[in-house]
Amino acid sequence: MNMKIETKLKKLLESYDWYAFMSDDASVDKRARDQYKVIINLMKKFPNRESAYNLYMQHCPIGLAAPSIIRRDIGLQV
């Protein structure tokens, strides 16, 4: 796998504001949505999207992920 893609994804996942959707500030929510799109697009570049999905799930706080949505967004079977 391209290590640059994995490294970049890890950095994005580590810095992602997982709780931004709870904010009353629309700009915080928009920034998080934009960052989510970048994360998803990067995950789609993984040769093995299952590995990308597993990396995402390792970083996502328990209870916040919607596995079926993440899998759908990166083109994996739900």
JORACOR-V541634 format. One line per field, one symbol per residue. phi: phi as a letter, one per 30 degrees, with the letter a starting at -180 (. if undefined). psi: psi as a letter, one per 30 degrees, with the letter a starting at -180 (. if undefined). burial: I if it has 9 or more other ideal C-beta (glycine too) atoms within 8 Angstrom, else O. Layout:
BEGIN
phi = ???
psi = ???
burial = ???
END
This chain:
BEGIN
phi = .ddddddddeddddcdddcedddddddddddddddddddddddddddcdddddddeddcdeejcdceddddddcicdd
psi = kjfeeeeeeeeeeefkjfgeffkfjeeeeeeeeeeeeeeeeeeffkejfeeeeeeefefkkkffkieeeeeefgglk.
burial = OOOOIIOIIIOIIOOIOOOIOOOOOOOIIOIIOOIIOIIIOIIIOIOOIOIIIOIIIOIIOOOOOOOOOIIIOIOIOO
END
